[in-house]
Amino acid sequence: MEREIDHLRKENKLLRDTGENVELLKEENGDLRGRLDAAQSEADEGRRAKQDLGHAMRRIKQWESACLRLLDEEERRRLSAEAAIGPEVMEYKVGGLQRTEIALRDEKERVKSE
């Protein structure tokens, strides 16, 4: 009888410990799932950022190409030596085109008035 009681006590303790372990494992599982979800969200955000960066880089290349098409040979040569094509190049070229347009309009008005 004592053996059976001792055996039942050990079994009872094992069941309680197992139940506690199950609860701890469930809690840890929940924590790990939360961390996994957060990591997956961050990975998705990283992929979107990488795609956005790729898109922005393609757009920059398109703008650089548009800038180069506006430049004459000398300006292209000078820029390729400097290897810098930025917004200031477009500002410079557009400003030059505007000055040329104003000069041509003034010349046209002068010729009309003669």
Sine and cosine of phi, psi and omega as CSV:
sin_phi,cos_phi,sin_psi,cos_psi,sin_omega,cos_omega
0.00,0.00,-0.71,0.70,0.02,-1.00
-0.86,0.51,-0.65,0.76,0.03,-1.00
-0.88,0.48,-0.69,0.73,-0.01,-1.00
-0.90,0.43,-0.66,0.75,0.04,-1.00
-0.89,0.45,-0.71,0.70,0.02,-1.00
-0.88,0.47,-0.68,0.73,0.02,-1.00
-0.89,0.46,-0.70,0.72,0.01,-1.00
-0.91,0.41,-0.59,0.80,0.06,-1.00
-0.90,0.44,-0.71,0.71,0.03,-1.00
-0.88,0.47,-0.68,0.73,0.02,-1.00
-0.90,0.44,-0.67,0.74,0.03,-1.00
-0.88,0.48,-0.71,0.71,0.03,-1.00
-0.88,0.47,-0.68,0.73,0.02,-1.00
-0.88,0.48,-0.67,0.74,0.01,-1.00
-0.91,0.42,-0.66,0.75,0.05,-1.00
-0.90,0.44,-0.72,0.69,0.02,-1.00
-0.88,0.48,-0.66,0.75,0.02,-1.00
-0.89,0.45,-0.67,0.74,0.04,-1.00
-0.88,0.47,-0.69,0.73,0.04,-1.00
-0.89,0.45,-0.66,0.76,0.03,-1.00
-0.90,0.45,-0.63,0.77,0.03,-1.00
-0.88,0.48,-0.70,0.72,0.02,-1.00
-0.89,0.46,-0.69,0.72,0.03,-1.00
-0.88,0.47,-0.67,0.74,0.01,-1.00
-0.91,0.42,-0.62,0.78,0.05,-1.00
-0.89,0.45,-0.68,0.73,0.01,-1.00
-0.90,0.44,-0.70,0.71,0.03,-1.00
-0.90,0.43,-0.63,0.78,0.04,-1.00
-0.88,0.48,-0.70,0.71,0.03,-1.00
-0.87,0.49,-0.68,0.73,0.02,-1.00
-0.89,0.46,-0.71,0.70,0.00,-1.00
-0.90,0.43,-0.62,0.79,0.05,-1.00
-0.90,0.43,-0.65,0.76,0.05,-1.00
-0.89,0.47,-0.68,0.73,0.03,-1.00
-0.92,0.40,-0.61,0.79,0.05,-1.00
-0.90,0.44,-0.71,0.71,0.03,-1.00
-0.86,0.50,-0.68,0.74,0.02,-1.00
-0.90,0.43,-0.67,0.74,0.00,-1.00
-0.91,0.42,-0.65,0.76,0.03,-1.00
-0.91,0.42,-0.63,0.78,0.04,-1.00
-0.89,0.45,-0.70,0.72,0.04,-1.00
-0.90,0.44,-0.64,0.77,0.03,-1.00
-0.90,0.43,-0.67,0.74,0.04,-1.00
-0.88,0.47,-0.68,0.73,0.02,-1.00
-0.89,0.45,-0.64,0.77,0.05,-1.00
-0.89,0.45,-0.66,0.75,0.03,-1.00
-0.90,0.43,-0.67,0.74,0.03,-1.00
-0.89,0.45,-0.67,0.75,0.02,-1.00
-0.89,0.45,-0.64,0.77,0.02,-1.00
-0.90,0.43,-0.66,0.75,0.05,-1.00
-0.91,0.43,-0.69,0.73,0.02,-1.00
-0.88,0.47,-0.65,0.76,0.03,-1.00
-0.89,0.46,-0.70,0.72,0.03,-1.00
-0.87,0.50,-0.68,0.73,0.01,-1.00
-0.89,0.45,-0.70,0.71,0.01,-1.00
-0.89,0.46,-0.63,0.77,0.01,-1.00
-0.91,0.41,-0.63,0.78,0.05,-1.00
-0.90,0.43,-0.66,0.75,0.02,-1.00
-0.90,0.44,-0.65,0.76,0.04,-1.00
-0.88,0.47,-0.69,0.72,0.04,-1.00
-0.87,0.50,-0.64,0.77,0.03,-1.00
-0.89,0.45,-0.68,0.74,0.03,-1.00
-0.91,0.42,-0.66,0.75,0.04,-1.00
-0.87,0.49,-0.67,0.74,0.02,-1.00
-0.90,0.44,-0.68,0.74,0.03,-1.00
-0.89,0.46,-0.66,0.75,0.05,-1.00
-0.87,0.50,-0.72,0.69,-0.03,-1.00
-0.88,0.47,-0.59,0.80,0.00,-1.00
-0.92,0.40,-0.46,0.89,0.02,-1.00
-0.98,0.20,-0.34,0.94,-0.09,-1.00
-1.00,0.09,0.49,-0.87,0.11,-0.99
-0.99,0.10,0.06,-1.00,-0.09,-1.00
-0.85,0.53,-0.72,0.70,-0.03,-1.00
-0.88,0.47,-0.70,0.72,0.00,-1.00
-0.90,0.43,-0.64,0.77,0.03,-1.00
-0.89,0.45,-0.70,0.71,0.01,-1.00
-0.87,0.50,-0.72,0.69,-0.02,-1.00
-0.89,0.46,-0.66,0.75,0.00,-1.00
-0.93,0.36,-0.64,0.77,-0.02,-1.00
-0.91,0.41,-0.49,0.87,0.07,-1.00
-0.94,0.33,-0.60,0.80,0.00,-1.00
-0.99,0.15,-0.38,0.92,0.00,-1.00
0.83,0.55,0.62,0.78,0.03,-1.00
-0.69,-0.72,0.92,-0.38,0.06,-1.00
-0.85,-0.53,0.96,-0.28,-0.03,-1.00
-0.75,-0.66,-0.15,-0.99,-0.03,-1.00
-0.87,0.50,-0.52,0.85,-0.01,-1.00
-0.90,0.45,-0.48,0.88,0.04,-1.00
-0.91,0.41,-0.71,0.70,0.02,-1.00
-0.91,0.42,-0.67,0.74,0.04,-1.00
-0.86,0.52,-0.71,0.70,0.00,-1.00
-0.87,0.49,-0.74,0.67,-0.07,-1.00
-0.93,0.36,-0.70,0.71,0.01,-1.00
-0.89,0.45,-0.66,0.75,0.06,-1.00
-0.86,0.51,-0.67,0.74,0.04,-1.00
-0.90,0.44,-0.68,0.73,0.03,-1.00
-0.90,0.44,-0.63,0.78,0.03,-1.00
-0.91,0.42,-0.67,0.74,0.03,-1.00
-0.90,0.45,-0.64,0.77,0.04,-1.00
-0.90,0.44,-0.69,0.73,0.01,-1.00
-0.88,0.48,-0.70,0.71,0.02,-1.00
-0.88,0.47,-0.69,0.73,0.00,-1.00
-0.89,0.46,-0.67,0.75,0.00,-1.00
-0.92,0.39,-0.64,0.77,0.06,-1.00
-0.89,0.45,-0.69,0.72,0.04,-1.00
-0.88,0.48,-0.68,0.74,0.02,-1.00
-0.90,0.44,-0.66,0.75,0.01,-1.00
-0.89,0.46,-0.70,0.71,0.04,-1.00
-0.90,0.44,-0.64,0.77,0.01,-1.00
-0.90,0.44,-0.69,0.73,0.00,-1.00
-0.92,0.40,-0.63,0.77,0.03,-1.00
-0.87,0.49,-0.66,0.75,-0.08,-1.00
-0.97,0.24,-0.21,0.98,0.01,-1.00
-0.99,0.15,0.00,0.00,0.00,0.00
